[in-house]
Amino acid sequence: MKYVLSSGLLLVLCGLACAEPCPARQVKDASELVQIERTWASALEQKNGAALSCILAEEFQDVDPKGNISDRAATLAKAADHKPSHNELTEMDPHLYGDFGYIRGLATATDAQGKVLARVRFTDIYLYRQGRWQAVAAHESMLPGTE
């Protein structure tokens, strides 16, 4: 397990070294948070740690559906080992208050055959700094009937 986690983190860090710079001058607009969420879902599907690292702030913390808390490094390591699935985002509801924003939505993960693997209600919290939105916290709740 330790070897897998270390290998995943190494893969993420190698990807970051060769990555494009993070986006700058993002607009302070609710539609921008929706687009960032879609980028986040795509980054997970493609195991794109570089894209995900641009979204997650250094102090990022996540509470997963089981109640476990992960910091940024652990979240990036898990992303490198993400199970193959497609994440469909619906019910996206962004809110902005100056340099603070949050978005709630529903992520439905499906396998290659379209079978629903999980339905997760999420809330992601963002701060606007250095010309871009950065996620500082996230929380997921598994909906009944999926695991």
KOLKEKOL-397705 format. One record per residue: residue in one letter; chain; x, y, z of N, C-alpha, C in turn. Coordinates in nm, 4 decimals. Atoms other than C-alpha are relative to their C-alpha. Example, Ala and Ser with C-alpha at 12.3 -4.5 7.8 and 13.67 -1.06 7.14 Angstrom:
// residues 2
mimi; rokol; nX; nY; nZ; caX; caY; caZ; cX; cY; cZ
A; A; 0.0890; -0.1190; 0.0000; 1.2300; -0.4500; 0.7800; 0.0900; 0.1200; 0.0000
S; A; -0.0820; -0.1190; -0.0060; 1.3670; -0.1060; 0.7140; -0.0770; 0.1090; 0.0730
***
This chain:
// residues 147
mimi; rokol; nX; nY; nZ; caX; caY; caZ; cX; cY; cZ
M; A; 0.0824; -0.1187; 0.0000; 0.0000; 0.0000; 0.0000; 0.0868; 0.1251; 0.0000
K; A; -0.0889; -0.1156; -0.0067; 0.2770; 0.2427; 0.0901; 0.0680; 0.0215; -0.1351
Y; A; -0.0658; -0.0096; 0.1289; 0.4515; 0.1638; -0.2399; -0.0945; 0.0585; -0.1050
V; A; 0.0983; -0.0500; 0.0957; 0.1319; 0.2287; -0.4397; -0.0235; 0.1488; 0.0210
L; A; 0.0211; -0.1412; -0.0299; 0.0715; 0.5601; -0.2640; 0.1199; 0.0824; -0.0447
S; A; -0.1215; -0.0718; 0.0390; 0.4332; 0.6656; -0.3190; 0.0126; 0.0068; -0.1512
S; A; -0.0071; 0.0008; 0.1461; 0.4209; 0.5627; -0.6854; -0.0998; 0.0979; -0.0590
G; A; 0.1019; -0.0929; 0.0482; 0.0974; 0.7558; -0.7350; 0.0419; 0.1438; 0.0192
L; A; -0.0456; -0.1355; -0.0274; 0.2406; 1.0657; -0.5732; 0.1146; 0.0379; -0.0936
L; A; -0.1103; -0.0251; 0.0920; 0.5551; 1.0359; -0.7844; -0.0525; 0.0302; -0.1394
L; A; 0.0600; -0.0232; 0.1305; 0.3421; 1.0130; -1.0981; -0.0607; 0.1396; -0.0076
V; A; 0.0602; -0.1331; -0.0039; 0.1510; 1.3267; -0.9975; 0.1076; 0.1073; -0.0047
L; A; -0.1059; -0.1009; -0.0049; 0.4683; 1.5201; -0.9162; 0.0754; 0.0099; -0.1315
C; A; -0.0658; -0.0043; 0.1311; 0.6328; 1.4212; -1.2451; -0.0875; 0.0743; -0.1002
G; A; 0.0917; -0.0697; 0.0892; 0.3228; 1.5411; -1.4276; -0.0015; 0.1490; 0.0259
L; A; 0.0022; -0.1424; -0.0343; 0.3353; 1.8714; -1.2434; 0.1230; 0.0717; -0.0539
A; A; -0.1238; -0.0624; 0.0434; 0.6948; 1.9372; -1.3431; -0.0064; 0.0413; -0.1467
C; A; 0.0076; -0.0262; 0.1438; 0.6103; 1.9285; -1.7147; -0.1293; 0.0704; -0.0392
A; A; 0.1339; -0.0510; 0.0262; 0.2669; 2.0871; -1.6850; 0.0015; 0.1456; -0.0444
E; A; 0.0254; -0.1387; 0.0352; 0.1335; 2.4073; -1.8289; -0.0228; 0.0783; 0.1294
P; A; 0.0297; -0.0785; -0.1209; 0.1044; 2.6939; -1.5804; -0.1504; -0.0001; 0.0269
C; A; 0.1412; -0.0045; -0.0383; -0.2211; 2.7215; -1.3903; -0.0672; 0.1202; -0.0649
P; A; 0.0708; -0.1130; 0.0612; -0.4895; 2.9431; -1.5430; 0.0081; 0.1248; 0.0879
A; A; -0.0006; -0.1274; -0.0712; -0.4764; 3.3090; -1.4465; -0.1121; 0.0855; -0.0580
R; A; 0.1039; -0.0940; 0.0426; -0.7294; 3.5886; -1.4724; -0.1341; -0.0685; -0.0246
Q; A; 0.1332; 0.0588; 0.0092; -1.0296; 3.3654; -1.4212; -0.1008; 0.1050; 0.0446
V; A; 0.1016; -0.0985; -0.0347; -1.3485; 3.5650; -1.4002; -0.0681; -0.0368; 0.1307
K; A; 0.0765; 0.0219; -0.1235; -1.5386; 3.6087; -1.0761; -0.1463; -0.0121; -0.0389
D; A; 0.1320; 0.0250; 0.0545; -1.8508; 3.4531; -1.2161; -0.0421; -0.1420; 0.0371
A; A; 0.0497; 0.1318; -0.0391; -2.0711; 3.1603; -1.1114; 0.0265; -0.1045; -0.1074
S; A; -0.0236; 0.0967; 0.1078; -2.0287; 2.9981; -1.4529; 0.1449; -0.0494; 0.0005
E; A; -0.1407; 0.0416; -0.0098; -1.6527; 2.9876; -1.3893; 0.0144; -0.1157; 0.0990
L; A; -0.0046; 0.1099; -0.0968; -1.7060; 2.7680; -1.0811; -0.0559; -0.1287; -0.0612
V; A; 0.0556; 0.1178; 0.0678; -1.9220; 2.5328; -1.2897; 0.1042; -0.0592; -0.0935
Q; A; -0.1029; 0.0492; 0.0923; -1.6455; 2.5097; -1.5503; 0.1153; -0.0652; 0.0760
I; A; -0.1070; 0.0593; -0.0805; -1.3836; 2.4422; -1.2824; -0.0414; -0.1384; 0.0488
E; A; 0.0488; 0.1316; -0.0438; -1.5985; 2.1568; -1.1484; 0.0078; -0.1015; -0.1145
R; A; -0.0083; 0.0903; 0.1161; -1.6157; 2.0072; -1.4990; 0.1459; -0.0366; -0.0291
T; A; -0.1431; 0.0265; 0.0173; -1.2373; 2.0407; -1.5297; 0.0480; -0.0990; 0.1058
W; A; -0.0349; 0.0886; -0.1107; -1.2004; 1.8697; -1.1904; -0.0441; -0.1427; -0.0318
A; A; 0.0518; 0.1333; 0.0336; -1.4221; 1.5767; -1.3002; 0.0803; -0.0620; -0.1139
S; A; -0.0797; 0.0479; 0.1134; -1.2304; 1.5464; -1.6274; 0.1408; -0.0389; 0.0440
A; A; -0.1346; 0.0300; -0.0503; -0.8958; 1.5572; -1.4442; 0.0013; -0.1343; 0.0726
L; A; 0.0085; 0.1291; -0.0681; -1.0074; 1.2645; -1.2279; -0.0097; -0.1138; -0.1011
E; A; 0.0173; 0.1034; 0.1023; -1.1194; 1.0642; -1.5321; 0.1310; -0.0282; -0.0736
Q; A; -0.1229; 0.0121; 0.0778; -0.7900; 1.1285; -1.7116; 0.1248; -0.0173; 0.0870
K; A; -0.1112; 0.0096; -0.0945; -0.5747; 1.0952; -1.3977; 0.1018; 0.1119; -0.0250
N; A; -0.0801; -0.1172; 0.0320; -0.4458; 1.4444; -1.4757; 0.0291; 0.0794; 0.1277
G; A; -0.0374; -0.0646; -0.1249; -0.2728; 1.5498; -1.1552; 0.0379; 0.1459; -0.0176
A; A; -0.0399; -0.1390; 0.0239; -0.1397; 1.8692; -1.3118; -0.1221; 0.0915; -0.0016
A; A; 0.1220; -0.0812; 0.0048; -0.4894; 2.0000; -1.3883; -0.0629; 0.0096; 0.1380
L; A; 0.0588; 0.0003; -0.1336; -0.6133; 1.8980; -1.0445; 0.0807; 0.0863; 0.0968
S; A; -0.0831; -0.0799; -0.0909; -0.3182; 2.0616; -0.8705; -0.0222; 0.1498; -0.0191
C; A; 0.0318; -0.1407; 0.0230; -0.4152; 2.3935; -1.0309; -0.1294; 0.0409; 0.0690
I; A; 0.1282; -0.0288; -0.0628; -0.7593; 2.3663; -0.8742; 0.0119; 0.0013; 0.1522
L; A; -0.0075; 0.0171; -0.1455; -0.6605; 2.2593; -0.5218; 0.1021; 0.0947; 0.0620
A; A; -0.0897; -0.0895; -0.0740; -0.5127; 2.5212; -0.2879; 0.0955; -0.0834; 0.0858
E; A; -0.0987; 0.0706; -0.0839; -0.2093; 2.4267; -0.0778; -0.0635; -0.0521; 0.1290
E; A; 0.0610; 0.0396; -0.1263; -0.4275; 2.4090; 0.2351; -0.1278; -0.0827; -0.0187
F; A; 0.1216; 0.0756; 0.0315; -0.7034; 2.2052; 0.0633; -0.0193; -0.1206; 0.0920
Q; A; 0.0385; 0.1189; -0.0750; -0.8863; 1.9460; 0.2732; -0.1331; -0.0510; -0.0538
D; A; 0.1193; 0.0651; 0.0511; -1.1509; 1.6978; 0.1627; -0.0537; -0.0961; 0.1046
V; A; 0.0655; 0.1016; -0.0820; -1.4020; 1.4967; 0.3626; -0.0749; -0.0908; -0.0968
D; A; 0.0608; 0.0931; 0.0947; -1.4943; 1.1856; 0.1641; -0.1310; -0.0577; 0.0554
P; A; 0.1292; 0.0538; -0.0445; -1.8262; 0.9958; 0.1837; 0.0067; -0.0873; 0.1254
K; A; -0.0152; 0.0821; -0.1206; -1.6864; 0.7755; 0.4626; 0.0419; 0.0838; 0.1212
G; A; -0.0367; -0.0881; -0.1102; -1.5900; 1.0776; 0.6741; 0.1495; 0.0171; 0.0178
N; A; -0.1458; -0.0143; -0.0083; -1.2138; 1.0513; 0.6111; 0.0430; 0.1362; -0.0515
I; A; -0.0530; -0.1300; 0.0416; -1.0214; 1.3775; 0.5853; 0.1326; -0.0218; -0.0718
S; A; -0.1229; 0.0084; 0.0792; -0.7537; 1.4088; 0.3160; 0.0521; 0.1396; -0.0282
D; A; -0.0584; -0.1278; 0.0380; -0.5123; 1.6940; 0.2548; 0.0269; -0.0003; -0.1511
R; A; -0.0248; -0.0157; 0.1438; -0.4008; 1.8151; -0.0876; 0.0866; -0.1133; -0.0551
A; A; -0.0913; 0.1039; 0.0494; -0.1129; 1.5664; -0.1236; -0.0702; -0.1351; -0.0105
A; A; 0.0715; 0.1276; 0.0026; -0.3321; 1.2685; -0.0359; -0.1064; -0.0009; -0.1101
T; A; 0.1016; -0.0098; 0.1046; -0.6062; 1.3900; -0.2707; 0.0630; -0.0162; -0.1376
L; A; -0.0692; 0.0143; 0.1285; -0.3592; 1.4225; -0.5585; 0.0487; -0.1436; -0.0205
A; A; -0.0459; 0.1389; 0.0101; -0.2171; 1.0760; -0.4835; -0.1166; -0.0927; -0.0344
K; A; 0.1182; 0.0817; 0.0298; -0.5675; 0.9240; -0.4849; -0.0450; 0.0210; -0.1444
A; A; 0.0412; -0.0294; 0.1370; -0.6398; 1.0946; -0.8166; 0.0831; -0.0782; -0.1005
A; A; -0.0874; 0.0759; 0.0900; -0.3422; 0.9212; -0.9769; -0.0404; -0.1467; -0.0070
D; A; 0.0429; 0.1396; -0.0069; -0.4977; 0.5875; -0.8759; -0.1521; -0.0106; -0.0145
H; A; 0.1462; -0.0056; 0.0135; -0.8590; 0.6840; -0.9631; -0.0503; -0.1157; -0.0864
K; A; 0.0601; 0.1107; 0.0754; -1.0738; 0.3902; -1.0776; -0.0620; 0.0538; -0.1282
P; A; 0.0595; -0.0459; 0.1254; -1.1842; 0.4152; -1.4407; -0.1511; 0.0196; 0.0140
S; A; 0.1429; -0.0317; -0.0028; -1.5232; 0.5855; -1.4526; -0.0210; 0.1342; -0.0679
H; A; 0.0387; -0.1299; 0.0547; -1.7080; 0.8741; -1.6105; -0.0820; 0.0713; 0.1062
N; A; 0.0719; -0.0788; -0.0998; -1.8332; 1.1509; -1.3816; -0.0920; 0.0997; -0.0694
E; A; 0.0986; -0.0923; 0.0544; -2.1528; 1.3221; -1.4916; -0.0423; 0.0943; 0.1121
L; A; 0.0355; -0.1002; -0.1014; -2.2149; 1.6460; -1.3002; -0.1337; 0.0628; -0.0353
T; A; 0.1314; -0.0613; 0.0179; -2.5700; 1.7727; -1.2549; -0.0338; 0.0803; 0.1258
E; A; 0.0504; -0.0764; -0.1134; -2.7667; 1.9980; -1.0219; 0.1044; 0.0968; 0.0572
M; A; -0.1053; -0.0914; -0.0439; -2.4738; 2.2413; -1.0073; -0.0641; 0.1327; 0.0430
D; A; 0.0595; -0.1200; -0.0590; -2.5620; 2.5387; -0.7847; 0.1105; 0.0860; 0.0618
P; A; -0.1096; -0.0835; -0.0508; -2.2811; 2.7973; -0.7531; -0.0496; 0.1260; 0.0703
H; A; 0.0284; -0.1228; -0.0742; -2.2802; 3.0912; -0.5102; 0.1308; 0.0767; 0.0169
L; A; -0.1183; -0.0854; -0.0141; -2.0351; 3.3836; -0.5051; -0.0271; 0.1135; 0.0968
Y; A; 0.0037; -0.1106; -0.0945; -1.9622; 3.6387; -0.2340; 0.1369; 0.0659; -0.0030
G; A; -0.1305; -0.0646; 0.0139; -1.6699; 3.8548; -0.3490; 0.1061; -0.1021; -0.0375
D; A; -0.1093; 0.0938; 0.0262; -1.3543; 3.6429; -0.3260; -0.0265; -0.1386; 0.0569
F; A; 0.0396; 0.1293; -0.0561; -1.5429; 3.3501; -0.1701; -0.1111; -0.0579; -0.0862
G; A; 0.1072; 0.0654; 0.0733; -1.7570; 3.0979; -0.3511; -0.0115; -0.1454; 0.0400
Y; A; 0.0174; 0.1434; -0.0186; -1.9025; 2.7554; -0.3135; -0.0972; -0.0513; -0.1049
I; A; 0.0882; 0.0631; 0.0969; -2.0817; 2.5115; -0.5379; -0.0440; -0.1350; 0.0541
R; A; 0.0534; 0.1311; -0.0340; -2.3071; 2.2177; -0.4662; -0.0438; -0.0663; -0.1286
G; A; 0.0430; 0.0727; 0.1181; -2.3831; 1.9470; -0.7148; -0.0134; -0.1482; 0.0280
L; A; 0.0133; 0.1444; -0.0065; -2.4418; 1.5823; -0.7848; 0.0919; -0.0609; -0.1049
A; A; -0.0897; 0.0720; 0.0909; -2.1722; 1.3602; -0.9362; -0.0487; -0.1437; -0.0087
T; A; 0.0399; 0.1384; 0.0233; -2.2866; 1.0341; -1.0905; 0.1135; -0.0683; -0.0763
A; A; -0.1108; 0.0742; 0.0619; -1.9997; 0.7942; -1.1640; -0.0559; -0.1246; -0.0664
T; A; 0.0432; 0.1187; 0.0742; -2.0609; 0.5305; -1.4306; 0.1209; -0.0718; -0.0571
D; A; -0.1082; 0.0765; 0.0616; -1.8468; 0.2507; -1.5703; -0.0130; 0.0079; -0.1520
A; A; -0.0038; -0.0059; 0.1464; -1.7685; 0.1935; -1.9399; -0.1310; -0.0480; -0.0633
Q; A; 0.1273; 0.0503; 0.0515; -2.1003; 0.0098; -1.9846; -0.1185; 0.0890; 0.0394
G; A; 0.1053; -0.0913; -0.0413; -2.2992; 0.2964; -1.8305; -0.0652; -0.0356; 0.1317
K; A; 0.0554; 0.0393; -0.1298; -2.3704; 0.1190; -1.5009; 0.0388; 0.1047; 0.1044
V; A; -0.0262; -0.0988; -0.1052; -2.4036; 0.3647; -1.2122; 0.0806; -0.0658; 0.1113
L; A; -0.0869; 0.0490; -0.1068; -2.1201; 0.3069; -0.9658; -0.0248; 0.0751; 0.1303
A; A; 0.0209; -0.0823; -0.1193; -2.1943; 0.5931; -0.7272; -0.0715; 0.1286; -0.0382
R; A; 0.0612; -0.1317; 0.0110; -2.4054; 0.9028; -0.6817; 0.0411; 0.0753; 0.1254
V; A; -0.0596; -0.0725; -0.1119; -2.2335; 1.1605; -0.4655; -0.0428; 0.1467; -0.0042
R; A; 0.0317; -0.1423; -0.0154; -2.3656; 1.4955; -0.3450; 0.1264; 0.0666; 0.0533
F; A; -0.1245; -0.0664; -0.0414; -2.0748; 1.7395; -0.3103; -0.0209; 0.1480; 0.0229
T; A; -0.0117; -0.1441; -0.0202; -1.9969; 2.0863; -0.1835; 0.1484; 0.0327; -0.0050
D; A; -0.1393; -0.0445; 0.0116; -1.6715; 2.2543; -0.2877; 0.0060; 0.1492; 0.0305
I; A; -0.0154; -0.1383; -0.0450; -1.5505; 2.5803; -0.1327; 0.1255; 0.0591; -0.0635
Y; A; -0.1081; -0.0660; 0.0733; -1.3306; 2.8249; -0.3252; 0.0320; 0.1380; 0.0558
L; A; -0.0450; -0.1368; -0.0220; -1.1273; 3.1375; -0.2607; 0.0615; 0.0504; -0.1299
Y; A; -0.0599; -0.0604; 0.1188; -1.0266; 3.3758; -0.5394; 0.1277; 0.0709; 0.0423
R; A; -0.1281; -0.0636; -0.0288; -0.6581; 3.4632; -0.5197; 0.0983; -0.0342; -0.1108
Q; A; -0.0999; 0.0143; 0.1053; -0.3618; 3.5012; -0.7517; -0.0663; -0.0115; -0.1377
G; A; 0.0683; -0.0054; 0.1285; -0.6098; 3.5646; -1.0336; -0.0780; -0.1244; -0.0372
R; A; 0.0745; 0.1221; 0.0320; -0.7866; 3.2296; -1.0057; -0.0720; -0.0529; 0.1230
W; A; 0.0738; 0.0672; -0.1052; -1.0316; 3.0245; -0.8036; 0.0787; -0.1213; 0.0461
Q; A; -0.0706; 0.1148; -0.0573; -0.8678; 2.7730; -0.5689; -0.0913; -0.0671; 0.1021
A; A; 0.0828; 0.0757; -0.0944; -1.0582; 2.4989; -0.3861; 0.0761; -0.0147; 0.1311
V; A; -0.0629; 0.0117; -0.1318; -0.9829; 2.5108; -0.0134; -0.0620; -0.1123; 0.0826
A; A; 0.0661; 0.1072; -0.0745; -1.2324; 2.2498; 0.1078; -0.1043; -0.0669; -0.0887
A; A; 0.1018; 0.0762; 0.0719; -1.4639; 1.9795; -0.0211; -0.0640; -0.0989; 0.0956
H; A; 0.0724; 0.0993; -0.0799; -1.7234; 1.7465; 0.1244; -0.0893; -0.0795; -0.0937
E; A; 0.0831; 0.0876; 0.0807; -1.8936; 1.4465; -0.0341; -0.0883; -0.0868; 0.0890
S; A; 0.0919; 0.0917; -0.0679; -2.1958; 1.2437; 0.0773; -0.0522; -0.0989; -0.1033
M; A; 0.0502; 0.1045; 0.0884; -2.2818; 0.9108; -0.0868; -0.1522; -0.0083; 0.0134
L; A; 0.1441; 0.0142; -0.0051; -2.6469; 0.8871; -0.1808; -0.0365; -0.1472; 0.0168
P; A; 0.0404; 0.1393; -0.0226; -2.8344; 0.5731; -0.0767; -0.0131; -0.0792; -0.1306
G; A; 0.0130; 0.0890; 0.1153; -2.8289; 0.2772; -0.3124; 0.1244; -0.0132; -0.0846
T; A; -0.1268; 0.0109; 0.0740; -2.4706; 0.3243; -0.4351; 0.1141; -0.0117; 0.0999
E; A; -0.1191; 0.0076; -0.0860; -2.1277; 0.2501; -0.2959; 0.1221; 0.0074; -0.0822
***
